[in-house]
């Protein structure tokens, strides 16, 4: 059986981000049955009660042990470099993410920023691109690095853009298209300014892997949206 920390825990993490064994099999470059066997083996071995409920995979027992393992796994990713980080983009910035061939985001169904915060706090994610208005549950623990400032009404334009000539890798191609605007989205589109930020743990802000990913994100934003009027750059 494969190693729980090196092989098994990433499967659990991926299932929490994108709750489909088929998607996870593609990301992990294995078959769907292997994903199911591995997450069940890890769950049983560590007594995690890890299972799908209401469309979301989560551990239901032994949370303290899982938190310790995830802290160790995150440190390993940070040491390996930006290409090993687990992160997600927003539903608005697909054109920018298409420029990130070496640092692609994980695909996930849209669950709102609250779920993003939960995954960051649990160390399932190392970084997330979010709207500053919803970004920082506790400013003492989190750093929000600006990527771009723009009128809220420009969001549908950003979401509809394609990146000519870019060929995102498997992860980027799996990223879902933006959902139709909700009533709240429509209201926000008519007023205010949006700031997209890279949200990370403050104690990881200066890690080389994090800095490299943030630099790549800033470059990708400029490549994708630099020709548009109304955007201000940090």
N, C-alpha and C positions, 0 to 999 in steps of 0.2 A: 504493500500500500504506500502511496506517495506521502511525502512529509506533510504534516498538518499545517505548520506555519508557512512553509514555502509554497506548497501546492493547494492545500485545502482552504486556508483562510481567504485567499483572493477569490475563490469561488463563492464563498459566503458573502463577501463584500460586493461582488458583481451582482449577485441575486438581489441584494438590498437596493442597488442602484437601478437595475433594469430587471424587473421580476419575471424573466422568461428564461427557462433552461435552454431554449433554442438560441436566443441571443447570446447568452453566456457561453454556450458551446462555441459559437463563432468567434467571440472575443478571446476565449482561452485556447482556441485551435484544437478542440477535441470534439468528441461526439456527445450528443445530448444525454445518452444513458450514463456516460462517465461523469457528467456534471451531477446528475441525480445521485449516483452511487457515492460520489465524493462528499457532497454536502451532507448526506445522511450519515456517512461514516464519521465525519468531523462532529456532527451534532451528537451522535451517540457516544463517541469517545470522550467528549468534553461535557456531556450532559447539558447541552444547550437548549434543547427543545426547539431547534431551529426549523421553522416550517412557514408555509404560506397561509396567511389569514387576511381576509378582506382585500385580496389582491396584492398584498405586500409580504415579502419574506422578512422574518425577524427571529432573533433568539428570544426565548421566553423564560429561560432560567440561566443560572450561573453567569450573570452579567459581569461580575467583577473579574472573573477569569478571562472572559472574552475581551474586556476592555484592556487588560494587561497584554494580551496577545496582539491586539490591534495597535497598541502603542509601539511594541517591538517591530511589527510589520511596517508601520509608518516610518520608523527610523531607518529601516533597511531601504525603503523606497527613496527617502531623502538622500541617503548615501549613494545610491546607484545613479541618480541624476534625473533631469527633468523628464526624460522619455519614460521613466518608470512611475511617475506620479499618477494618482487617480484623481480626476477632476471632471467637472461638468461645465458646459456653457449655458447660456440662456436660450430661450426659445426665439429670441430676436436676432441673434448674431451669427446665423449660419454662414453668411458670406465671409465674415471675418475668419470663422473657424476653418473654412475651406483652405485658407492659406497656411494652416498649421500641420503640414504633412508629417513633421517629426514629433509633434506634441499634441496628438489628437485627443478630444474629450471622450468620455464615456457616453454612450447613448442612454437615454432614460425617458420614460413617459413624464409628462409635466405633472408635478405634484405640488407646486407652489414653493415659495421660498422657505416656509417653515420646515418642510421635509429636507430641503437642502441644508438648513442649519443643523438639523438633527444628525445628518450624515457627516457633516464637518465635525460636530462635537464628538461623535462616536469614533472619529479617525478613520471612517470608511473613505471619506474624501480628504484630499490634501489642499484643494483649492476649488473655488466655485466663482463663476462670473454671475453677478447679481446686480440688481438695481440698488443704488445706495439708500434709497428710501426704506428698503426692507433689510438692509444688509447686516447691521451690527447688533446682535442681541445684547452683548456686553462689550463696550469699547475697550475695556481693560484687557480682554482676552483675545480680541480680534483686530486685525489691521485690514483696512479697505484701501487698496491702491487704485486710483482712478485710471480708467482706460479712455474714456471719452465723455464729454458733456454735450447734450443735444436736446432740442425741443421734443417734448413728448409726442407731438403730432408726427414726428419723423419716424417713429417706431415701425409703423406698417411698411414704410419704404425700405427700411433696413431689413425687415423680415422677408421682403419679396426679392431682394437682390440676389443675383447669382455671381459667382466669381469666375469670369472667363479664363479659360486655360488652366484652371486649377483642378487637380485630380486628387481629392482627399482620399486617405487610406480607408481600410475597412471600418475602423471605428467611426470616422467622420461620416462615411456613407450611411452608417446605421443610425445617425442622429436624426430624431424625428423632426418632421416639418412643423413650423409654428402652428398652434391651434388657432381657430377663428377667434376674433376678439370677443371677449365677454363684455357685459354692460359696463363693468368697472374699467376695463381696458379702453372702451370707447370714450368714457368720461375723462380718463387721464390723458387720452390722445389730444384733447382739446385745450389742455392747459399745462403749465409747469415745464420744468426742465428735468431731464433724466440724466443721471450719472451712472454709467456702467463701471463697476469696480471688480477687481480681483480680490476676493475675500479669503484671508488665510489666518492661521493662528499667529498672534503677535510674536510668540517665541520661535516661530519658524520663518518669520519675514525675511531674515537675512541669510537664510540657507542658500547656498549656490544653486541648488536645483530649483527652488522657488523663484529666485531672482531670474534664472534663465527662462523659466516659463512665463513670468510676468513680462519680461522683455520681448519674448516672442509674441505674446498677446498684444502688447502695445504696437508692435510692428504690423501685426496682422490687421488690427483695427485701421491703421493709417492706410494700408494697402487696399483694403476693401471699401473704406468710406471717405478717403481723403479728397475725392472729387466732389463730395456733396457740400452744399452750402448749409450753414447753421450749426455745424459741429465745431466745438472748441476742444482743443487738446490740452491735457495736463502738462 
